Amino acid sequence: MCPTRLTYCSVARAAYLVPILIAAVAAVGCSPEVAGKLDQTIIAATDGNPGSTPASNATGGNNAGSGSGGTTSFVPAFSQGNSGSSGQGVVAGAIVTNPQVADPLPNGDPTGGTPGGGGPGGTPGGDPIPVTGPHMELSTKSLDFGTTDSQASFTLQNVGGGALTYSIVSSVDWAFVVQPSGTNNGQVDVIQVLADRTWLNDWTITYVGHLTITSDNGQVEQIAMSIAVPPPHATVLVSHTLLDFGTESFRLNLTLTCPDVPMVPYLISVDDPWVKLSKSIGSIPGMQGETIALTVSRCEITWTAGVYMTTVRINALGADPIAIPVRCEVPSQIGDDALAALLAPLPELPKPHQWYSTHPRLLNSSSNALLYQAARISHTIAIPGPYATQTHVSNAVAICKAINATNPAIPCTLTVNYSPYHYFLPLGVPPWVTGEQVQQEWDAAVSRFTNIKNWLAAANQAQGTNVQISGILLNTEQWKAKVPGTPGADEWNSAATAKYDAMYNISKSVFPGIDVHWYNRGKPIERGGYFTLDEQGDSCSIECYNTYDLVQLKYKWFLGNQMAATINETHVIPWLTFNGGFYNGLGDGAWWYLCDLDYALAHSWQLGLELNYAGFVPDPAENPPLNAAQVIAIYPGIGDLRHSEFGPHLVAYVKGAANIPLAP
C-alpha cells in the first residue's frame, strides 16, 4: 500500500490522469517517495489546493460553479480501501451530482476543457464538472437459482436526472422476466425473474445464461444467471453394515454400488484418525461399484487393550447419508514378566543392538526382569534423552553392572536417544529459521545431555562401576532434503545441514569420542531422505521396516549402502521394527507405516539368522549382505506398548540369530 495525503481532483481530470498515474505506480512499485511525487502531480493538475474540503464544495464553495447544493463523494488517493492487489493505486477523485448543470462534458471534451483555458471547467481551481442525465444502476451483477429456487429478483433505478426507458432480454429460454421493459423516473423497480427447469435434465452441470438490460441513454448492462437441476434420488448399497477389524485384521475393503443412477459422486470420511481411507472422494459407477480400502492403525487408538469404535460416513449426491460403524480390538499383549521368561534361556546376540528408547516404567526399578533380559541380549540400555531422570540412569547402571558381572563377550553399555528440533520448533518451519525457538532447542539439548552425563558419573562413582555410553542416536524428521538441482535446493539443503551440524557439535561437546548416529542418514533423497550426507555424522543408517518382506528390506539395505558409498562410509546401521512396518495396504502406490502389522514369526526368525548367525551363507548376489551390519538399531524401544505382538517377534529374532528352531 502507498501512503499519501488526501487530495481531490475532478472526475474529468481524474479520467485524464488515471492511466498515466497507474502506469507509473505499476512501473516503480509505488515507493513512498514516488507516492509523494504522484500526490504533487495530482494537486498541480487540479486546483493546487489540497485543503479544499467536502464541506466547502457541498455548499457551492468559493470555487463552485454557478449552481449550488450539489452532492460530492470524495475518494482518497492511494487509500487502503482503493489499493488493488497488484499495487496499483486509485487516484483521488470526486463524483458530483448537480442537476442544475446540463452538460458535464462541454464540447465533448472528456478533460473538461483545455487546462488554463476559458471553457467550462477549464479554469484551474474550478469545481468538478457535475454529472446529469439518466443513469441506470442495478443492484447485482449475478442471479443464482441453485437447485431449488424458481424465482429471483434485482432492482433497477435511474440515479440520474430525467426519465430512463429500459428493456430486458434473457439469453436463455429457462429464464423469464416478468417486467421486461419500463420507464424509471428515480423510483426503485423490483424486477422479478422466473426460472423453469422443465427442459433441464442434466444434474451434473450448472446451466448459465444472462440478462441484457438496455436503456435509452445508451447504457447496456448484463446480469449473469446460473441454475442447476437437483440430482435424482440415488440408492447407495454398501458391502458392510459393520466394519469389524477384530484383533488381527488391519485392512478391509468397502464396496459402494448404486442400482438406479449410472454415476453418483460421493464423499467419504471417518470420525477418528486411526482408520485410514484410500480415498475421500470419488464416483460410484452404478452396479460396477466403487471400492475403498480402509486400514486400521491400532497404535493410534490407544496403548490400552480393549474394544474401540468409530464411524465411517458416506455422503453421495442425491442419496441419504450413510453411517457405518467401525470396530477394532486392541489385544492384550504378553506381559513384561512373561516376555522376560521367554528371553531368559536364549543366548545373547553376537552384535550390539541399540534400542531407540526404553519405556520409563522399565527404568523405574534397578531389578526389572524384562529390562535385564533385553539389555543382556542386546548389550545396551537406551536412556531416553527428553525425559530421563537421575533415578533412571542410576537404575540402568545397576542393571548393566549385574550383566557385566557375568563377563559377557560384549559389555553392556548405555545409549542416549534424542529428537532434535522437535521440542520447541513447530513442524513445517524452513531450515533457515532463527530466533528464540532455535536457541531453546540447542539449550535443551545441552542441558539434557549434560544432566545425563553427570548422572552417569555419579552412578558409576556410587556403584563402583565404569559403565560407558556407546552411542548417541539422533532422530529428526523436520526437513526433508531437496533433490540437488531443483529450485531452492541449495539454499534449503545448506540451511538444514547447518542445523544438523549444530546438534552434532552439541552432542560431541558433551560426549567427546562417542559416535553420533543419525536415523536414516543414508536414505536416498528421492525416496524422502532428510540428509544430503554433507552434514557431520559417524555412520549412515537406513530404516529396514519391511520386516515381513525380506526382499523389500534387502532392497532398502542395498540403497542405504549405495548412498553411503558416495562418501566412503562403510558403517551402515539397519533399523529394524517388529510387529510393524511399511505395507502397501491401500493399493494406491503409497507405503503406510503400521505399528501393529502382524505377520508370521518365521519372517523375524529369518531376519535374525541373516543379520547375526555366523554360519549363514548369504546369496552371492546380495551386495552387501545383511550380515555386513556391525550394529543394529531396533524401533520402537523395549517395553513400548503400541506393538501388541512385539515380544513374540523379538523372541523369534533372537532364536534366528542363534539358529534355534521355532517351536512348531
Secondary structure, 3 states (H helix, E strand, C coil): CCCCCCCCCCHHHHHHHHHHHHHHHHHHCCCHHHHHHHHHHHHHHCCCCCCCCHHHHHCCCCCCCCCCCCEEEEECCCCHHHCCCCCCCCCCEEEEECCCCCCCCHHHCCCCCCCCCCCCCCCCCCCCCCECCCCEEECCCEEECCCCCCEEEEEEEECCCCCEEEEEEECCCCEEECCCEEEECCCEEEEEEEECCCCCCCCCCEEEEEEEEEECCCCEEEEEEEEECCCCCCCCEECCCCEECCCCCCEEEEEEECCCCCCEEEEEEECCCCEEECCCEEEECHHHCEEEEEEECHHHCCCCCEEEEEEEEEEECCCCCEEEEEEEEECCCCCHHHHHHHHCCCCCCCCCEEECCECHHHHCCCCCHHHHHHHHHHCEEEEECCCCCHHHHHHHHHHHHHHHCCCCCCCCEEEEEECCCCCCCCCCCCCCCCCHHHHHHHHHHHHHHHHHHHHHHHHHHHHCCCCCEEEEEECCCCCCCCCCCCCCHHHHHHHHHHHHHHHHHHHHHHCCCCCEEECCCCCCHHHCCCCCCCCCCCCEEEECCCCCCHHHHHHHHHHHHHHHHCCCCCCEEEEEECCCEEECCCCCCCCEEECCCCCCHHHHHHHHHHHHCCCCCCCCCCCCCHHHCCCEEEECCECCCCCCCHHHHHHHHHHHHCCCCCCC
